[in-house]
Amino acid sequence: MKPPPTCAIMRDMIATNLASKLKEGLPAELAGFMKTAAELAAERGLSLYLVGGVVRDLLLGKPNFDLDLVVEGDAVALARELAGIKAAKITTHPRFKTAKLTWAGLSVDFTTARSESYEHPGALPTVTPGSLESDLFRRDFTINAMAVSLDAGRYGELIDHYGGQTDLAQRLIRVLHERSFTDDATRIWRALRYEQRLDFQLEEATLNWLKRDIVQLNTISGDRLRYELECVFREARPEKVLCRADELGVLQKLHPALRADAWLEDRFRLARKLTLPQPPSFALYLALLAYRLNGDECAELSTSLKLSKPVARVVHDAASLKAKIKALAYPEIKPSYVYRLLCGFSQSAVVAVSIAAASPVARQHLESYLHKLRYVKPALGGSDLIAMGVAPGPRVKELLERLRDARLNGEALSRQDEAALVKEWLTEAT
């Protein structure tokens, strides 16, 4: 789809220069790099622009150091030259005419100004070189379709062909055209993320088109849906996005049995409190989201999202551990029994169930296992038992397990206590 004529879309544009915001809002290293890149581009007869989310966040006064630079020309060639100047690592994607530079913990994306077309809903785009205007038109939302010129004569000039500033002022999430969600239904998840992150609203037509095109999520691969869910979980409060997705029927496209409600909101908050200062992992959040699914439903979710084996294991283990909650809810059970119930399950799954379990007693036992019981080991080893007369073989493993149980239950507090117990057991066996 081609962008509409510029004269039809230059509505209510505000003459804005962001040069001062670039200086104040970006680290000196990145600001200096952009000027170097613009100078090199000018020497090659190319125009260079800062685009996308960082422009949006500069206008909102929010920090964002993920630079996305668009070149009206060969972005990959320009990035290669700059990689040599900065001694940076470069990663290129020739199909999409993009490159990424990384150095000193920083990264900058370079994109050749392009237009995109979609062979069918859910397909990856077909890319052809284009103008800045066409490059901005291919983007997801008006607030992400603004650019800042980095050319020397126009440095800092805001380019807003599609009304991004107006939508920022009105706190609206608006797609650029009616086929946006049809072309790429992953934009549905991105719309909900931006709406909840920024505390904006979906513009009326955008909301109607989103509802119409929810079915198009069926055209998206599991890998791409998983990536969108990973992005949701990286939000400060992902439960807000999930609850909105539940409200609109989007969440159920991941699995029909999924729910996001006050229970999930509470569990996500507990997860963040528990993992401070780090955010919860993708696996932990997902195990909580899937906690109320049964085993078969968890397996279906793992398959549809093409989860990695470690993440799928956490989801599966959490579902399996639910069956042990009743036993863990008894106050009188011995620590050794708690250990035997929980050993072999992934740590993240045990954490998820400790957050999700309704029984305070069960939670206490789960937390005891996480913080204490799983670290308990006997002081004696296999060689010590053999030296005491135990025949090598399965008997050694059996006695080591009994010693661990004795340690867990407070029946052996020292190496000497363990040795006395072994002698007692050997005497009993004769």
QUIMOGI-V385605 format. One record per pair of residues at least 24 apart in sequence whose ideal C-beta (glycine too) atoms are under 10 Angstrom apart, sorted by the first residue. I is the first residue (numbers start at 1). J is the second residue. Records with the same first field share a line. If there is no record, write none. Layout:
I: J ; J
This chain:
1: 115 ; 116 ; 117 ; 118 ; 134 ; 137 ; 138 ; 176 ; 177 ; 178 ; 179 ; 180 ; 183
2: 115 ; 117 ; 130 ; 133 ; 134 ; 137 ; 177
3: 115 ; 130 ; 131 ; 133 ; 134 ; 135 ; 136 ; 137 ; 138 ; 145 ; 161 ; 162 ; 176 ; 177
4: 133 ; 137 ; 161 ; 162 ; 176 ; 177
6: 133 ; 161
9: 133 ; 137 ; 142 ; 160 ; 161 ; 162 ; 163 ; 176
10: 160 ; 161 ; 162 ; 163
11: 161 ; 162 ; 163 ; 166
12: 160 ; 163 ; 165 ; 166 ; 169
13: 158 ; 159 ; 160 ; 161 ; 162 ; 163 ; 164 ; 165 ; 166
14: 158 ; 160 ; 165 ; 166 ; 169
15: 157 ; 158 ; 160
16: 59 ; 146 ; 148 ; 156 ; 157 ; 158 ; 159 ; 160 ; 165
17: 148 ; 149 ; 154 ; 155 ; 156 ; 157 ; 158
18: 50 ; 55 ; 58 ; 59 ; 146 ; 148 ; 149 ; 155 ; 156 ; 157 ; 158
19: 148 ; 149 ; 150 ; 154 ; 155 ; 156 ; 157
20: 156
21: 55 ; 57 ; 58 ; 59 ; 61 ; 148 ; 156 ; 158
22: 50 ; 54 ; 55 ; 58 ; 148 ; 150 ; 155 ; 156
23: 156
24: 58 ; 61
25: 54 ; 57 ; 58 ; 59 ; 61 ; 62 ; 63 ; 64 ; 65
26: 50 ; 54 ; 58 ; 63 ; 64 ; 65 ; 67
27: 63 ; 65 ; 106
29: 65 ; 86 ; 103 ; 104 ; 105 ; 106
30: 54 ; 65 ; 66 ; 67 ; 106 ; 107 ; 108
31: 67
33: 67 ; 69 ; 82 ; 85 ; 86 ; 88 ; 101 ; 103 ; 106 ; 108
34: 67 ; 69 ; 108 ; 148 ; 150 ; 155
35: 150 ; 152 ; 155
36: 82 ; 85 ; 86
37: 67 ; 69 ; 71 ; 78 ; 79 ; 81 ; 82 ; 85 ; 86 ; 101 ; 108 ; 110 ; 150
38: 69 ; 149 ; 150 ; 151 ; 152 ; 155
39: 150 ; 151 ; 152
40: 78 ; 81 ; 82 ; 85
41: 69 ; 71 ; 72 ; 73 ; 75 ; 78 ; 81 ; 82 ; 150 ; 151
42: 150 ; 151 ; 152 ; 153
43: 81
44: 71 ; 73 ; 74 ; 77 ; 78 ; 81
45: 72 ; 73
46: 71 ; 72 ; 73 ; 74 ; 75 ; 77 ; 78 ; 112 ; 113 ; 151
47: 71 ; 72 ; 73 ; 113 ; 131 ; 132 ; 149 ; 150 ; 151 ; 154
48: 72 ; 73 ; 75 ; 78 ; 110 ; 147 ; 148 ; 149 ; 150 ; 151
49: 111 ; 113 ; 132 ; 135 ; 136 ; 146 ; 147 ; 148 ; 149 ; 150 ; 151 ; 154 ; 157 ; 159
50: 108 ; 146 ; 147 ; 148 ; 149 ; 150 ; 156 ; 158 ; 159
51: 109 ; 111 ; 113 ; 132 ; 135 ; 136 ; 139 ; 144 ; 145 ; 146 ; 147 ; 148 ; 159
52: 109 ; 111 ; 136 ; 139 ; 140 ; 143 ; 144 ; 145 ; 146 ; 147
53: 139 ; 141 ; 143 ; 144 ; 146 ; 194
54: 144 ; 146 ; 148
55: 143 ; 144 ; 145 ; 146 ; 147 ; 148 ; 158 ; 159 ; 160 ; 164
56: 141 ; 142 ; 143 ; 144 ; 145 ; 146 ; 164 ; 165 ; 167 ; 168 ; 194 ; 198
57: 143 ; 198
58: 146 ; 148 ; 158
59: 143 ; 146 ; 148 ; 158 ; 160 ; 164 ; 165 ; 168 ; 169
60: 143 ; 168 ; 198
62: 197 ; 198
65: 105 ; 106 ; 107 ; 108
66: 106 ; 107 ; 108 ; 109
67: 101 ; 106 ; 107 ; 108 ; 109 ; 110
68: 98 ; 100 ; 108 ; 109 ; 110 ; 111 ; 144 ; 147
69: 99 ; 101 ; 108 ; 109 ; 110 ; 111 ; 147 ; 150
70: 98 ; 109 ; 110 ; 111 ; 112 ; 113 ; 114 ; 132 ; 135 ; 136 ; 147 ; 150
71: 97 ; 99 ; 110 ; 111 ; 112 ; 113 ; 132 ; 135
72: 112 ; 113 ; 129 ; 130 ; 131 ; 132 ; 135
73: 112 ; 113 ; 129
74: 99 ; 110 ; 112 ; 129
75: 99 ; 109 ; 110 ; 111 ; 112 ; 113 ; 114 ; 129
76: 110 ; 111 ; 112
77: 110 ; 112
78: 110 ; 112
79: 108 ; 109 ; 110 ; 111 ; 112
80: 110
82: 108 ; 110
83: 110
93: 127
95: 124 ; 125 ; 126 ; 127
96: 124 ; 125 ; 127
97: 127 ; 128 ; 129
98: 127
111: 135
113: 138 ; 147
114: 138
116: 183 ; 184
117: 183
118: 179 ; 182 ; 183 ; 184
120: 182 ; 183 ; 219
121: 179 ; 181 ; 182 ; 183 ; 184 ; 185 ; 213 ; 215 ; 216 ; 217 ; 218 ; 219 ; 220
122: 182 ; 183 ; 184 ; 185 ; 186 ; 216 ; 217 ; 218 ; 219 ; 220 ; 221 ; 224
123: 183 ; 184 ; 219
124: 184 ; 221 ; 224
125: 183 ; 184
132: 159 ; 161
133: 159 ; 161 ; 162
136: 160 ; 161 ; 162 ; 164 ; 176
137: 161 ; 162 ; 176 ; 177
138: 176 ; 177 ; 180 ; 183 ; 184
139: 164 ; 175 ; 176 ; 180 ; 187
140: 173 ; 175 ; 176 ; 180 ; 181 ; 183 ; 184 ; 186 ; 187 ; 190 ; 191 ; 194
141: 167 ; 172 ; 173 ; 174 ; 175 ; 176 ; 180 ; 187 ; 190 ; 191 ; 194 ; 195 ; 200 ; 202 ; 203 ; 206
142: 166 ; 167 ; 168 ; 172 ; 173 ; 174 ; 175 ; 176 ; 203 ; 206
143: 167 ; 168 ; 171 ; 172 ; 173 ; 174 ; 194 ; 198 ; 200
144: 173 ; 176 ; 190 ; 194
145: 174 ; 175 ; 176
167: 200 ; 203 ; 206
168: 198 ; 200
170: 200 ; 201 ; 203
171: 195 ; 198 ; 199 ; 200 ; 201 ; 203
172: 198 ; 200 ; 201 ; 202 ; 203 ; 204 ; 206
173: 198 ; 200 ; 201 ; 202 ; 203 ; 206 ; 207 ; 210
174: 200 ; 201 ; 202 ; 203 ; 204 ; 205 ; 206 ; 207
175: 202 ; 203 ; 205 ; 206 ; 209 ; 210
176: 206
177: 209
178: 205 ; 206 ; 208 ; 209 ; 212 ; 213
179: 209 ; 213
180: 206 ; 209 ; 210 ; 213
181: 206 ; 209 ; 210 ; 211 ; 212 ; 213 ; 214 ; 216 ; 217
182: 209 ; 212 ; 213 ; 215 ; 216 ; 219
183: 213 ; 216
184: 213 ; 216 ; 219 ; 220 ; 224
185: 210 ; 213 ; 214 ; 215 ; 216 ; 217 ; 218 ; 219 ; 220 ; 224 ; 225 ; 228 ; 250 ; 253
186: 216 ; 217 ; 219 ; 220 ; 221 ; 224 ; 225 ; 227 ; 228 ; 231
187: 213 ; 216 ; 228
188: 213 ; 214 ; 216 ; 217 ; 220 ; 228 ; 245 ; 248 ; 250 ; 253
189: 217 ; 220 ; 224 ; 225 ; 227 ; 228 ; 229 ; 231 ; 232 ; 241 ; 245 ; 250 ; 251 ; 253 ; 254
190: 228 ; 231 ; 232
191: 241 ; 244 ; 248 ; 250
192: 228 ; 232 ; 235 ; 240 ; 241 ; 242 ; 243 ; 244 ; 245 ; 247 ; 248 ; 250 ; 251
193: 228 ; 231 ; 232 ; 234 ; 235 ; 238 ; 240 ; 241 ; 244 ; 245
194: 235 ; 241
195: 240 ; 241 ; 244
196: 232 ; 235 ; 236 ; 237 ; 238 ; 239 ; 240 ; 241 ; 242 ; 243 ; 244 ; 245
197: 235 ; 236 ; 237 ; 238 ; 240 ; 241
199: 240
202: 244 ; 248
207: 248
210: 248 ; 250
211: 248 ; 249 ; 250
214: 245 ; 248 ; 249 ; 250 ; 252 ; 253
215: 249 ; 253
216: 253
217: 249 ; 250 ; 252 ; 253 ; 254
218: 253
220: 253
221: 304 ; 305 ; 306
222: 254 ; 301 ; 302 ; 303 ; 304 ; 305 ; 306 ; 307
223: 305 ; 306
224: 305 ; 306
225: 253 ; 254 ; 304 ; 305 ; 306
226: 254 ; 282 ; 286 ; 304 ; 305 ; 306 ; 307 ; 308 ; 311
227: 305
228: 254
229: 254 ; 282 ; 285 ; 286 ; 289 ; 305
230: 282 ; 285 ; 286 ; 305
232: 282 ; 285 ; 289
233: 268 ; 279 ; 280 ; 281 ; 282 ; 283 ; 284 ; 285 ; 286 ; 289
234: 279 ; 282 ; 285
235: 279
236: 272 ; 279
237: 265 ; 268 ; 269 ; 272
238: 264 ; 265 ; 268 ; 271 ; 272 ; 279 ; 280 ; 285 ; 289
239: 264 ; 265 ; 266 ; 267 ; 268 ; 269 ; 271 ; 272 ; 285 ; 288 ; 289
240: 265 ; 268
242: 268 ; 285 ; 289
251: 289
253: 304
254: 289 ; 290 ; 301 ; 304 ; 305
255: 289 ; 290 ; 293 ; 297 ; 298 ; 300 ; 301 ; 302 ; 304 ; 305
256: 297 ; 300
257: 290 ; 292 ; 293 ; 294 ; 296 ; 297 ; 298 ; 300 ; 301
258: 289 ; 290 ; 292 ; 293 ; 297 ; 301
259: 289 ; 292 ; 293
260: 289
261: 292
263: 288 ; 291 ; 292 ; 356 ; 358
264: 288 ; 289 ; 291 ; 292 ; 356
266: 355 ; 356
267: 291 ; 352 ; 355 ; 356
268: 355
269: 355
270: 354 ; 355 ; 356
271: 351 ; 352 ; 355 ; 356
273: 355
274: 351 ; 354 ; 355 ; 367 ; 370
275: 351
280: 348 ; 351 ; 352 ; 355
281: 311 ; 314 ; 348 ; 351
282: 307 ; 308 ; 311 ; 314 ; 348
283: 307 ; 308 ; 310 ; 311 ; 312 ; 313 ; 314 ; 315 ; 317 ; 318 ; 346 ; 347 ; 348 ; 349 ; 351 ; 352
284: 311 ; 314 ; 318 ; 347 ; 348 ; 349 ; 351 ; 352 ; 355
285: 348 ; 352
286: 311 ; 312 ; 314 ; 315 ; 318 ; 348 ; 352
287: 311 ; 313 ; 314 ; 315 ; 316 ; 317 ; 318 ; 319 ; 321 ; 346 ; 348 ; 349 ; 350 ; 351 ; 352 ; 353 ; 355 ; 356
288: 315 ; 318 ; 351 ; 352 ; 353 ; 355 ; 356
289: 315 ; 352
290: 314 ; 315 ; 316 ; 318 ; 319 ; 352
291: 315 ; 318 ; 319 ; 321 ; 322 ; 352 ; 353 ; 355 ; 356 ; 357
292: 319 ; 322 ; 356
293: 318 ; 319 ; 322
294: 319 ; 322
295: 319 ; 320 ; 322 ; 323
310: 346 ; 348
311: 346 ; 348
313: 345 ; 346 ; 348 ; 349
314: 345 ; 346 ; 347 ; 348 ; 349 ; 350 ; 351 ; 352
315: 346 ; 348 ; 349 ; 352
316: 345 ; 346 ; 349
317: 342 ; 344 ; 345 ; 346 ; 347 ; 348 ; 349 ; 350 ; 352 ; 353
318: 345 ; 346 ; 348 ; 349 ; 350 ; 351 ; 352 ; 353 ; 355 ; 356
319: 349 ; 352 ; 353
320: 345 ; 349 ; 353
321: 345 ; 346 ; 349 ; 350 ; 352 ; 353 ; 354 ; 356 ; 357 ; 362 ; 366
322: 353 ; 356 ; 357
324: 353 ; 357 ; 362 ; 365 ; 366
325: 353 ; 356 ; 357 ; 358 ; 359 ; 361 ; 362 ; 363 ; 365 ; 366
326: 359 ; 362
327: 362 ; 365
328: 353 ; 354 ; 357 ; 359 ; 361 ; 362 ; 363 ; 364 ; 365 ; 366 ; 369
329: 357 ; 358 ; 359 ; 360 ; 361 ; 362 ; 363 ; 364 ; 365
330: 359 ; 361 ; 362 ; 365
331: 360 ; 361 ; 362 ; 364 ; 365
332: 361
333: 361 ; 365
334: 405 ; 408 ; 409 ; 410 ; 411
335: 365 ; 368 ; 369 ; 372 ; 373 ; 376 ; 405 ; 407 ; 408 ; 409 ; 410
336: 373 ; 376 ; 401 ; 402 ; 404 ; 405 ; 406 ; 407 ; 408 ; 409 ; 410 ; 411
337: 365 ; 405 ; 408 ; 409
338: 362 ; 364 ; 365 ; 366 ; 368 ; 369 ; 373 ; 374 ; 408
339: 365 ; 368 ; 369 ; 372 ; 373 ; 374 ; 376 ; 401 ; 404 ; 405 ; 407 ; 408 ; 409
340: 401 ; 404 ; 405 ; 408
341: 365 ; 366 ; 369
342: 366 ; 368 ; 369 ; 370 ; 373 ; 374
343: 369 ; 373 ; 374 ; 404
345: 369
347: 374
350: 374
369: 408
372: 408
373: 404 ; 407 ; 408
376: 404 ; 405 ; 407 ; 408 ; 409
377: 403 ; 404 ; 407 ; 408
378: 402 ; 403 ; 404 ; 405 ; 406 ; 407 ; 408 ; 412 ; 415 ; 418 ; 421 ; 422
379: 403 ; 407 ; 412 ; 413 ; 414 ; 415 ; 416 ; 417 ; 418 ; 419
380: 412 ; 415 ; 418 ; 419 ; 421 ; 422
384: 415 ; 418 ; 419 ; 422
385: 418 ; 419 ; 422 ; 426
388: 419 ; 422 ; 423 ; 426
389: 422 ; 423 ; 426
390: 422 ; 425 ; 426 ; 429
395: 425 ; 426 ; 429
398: 425
399: 425 ; 426 ; 429
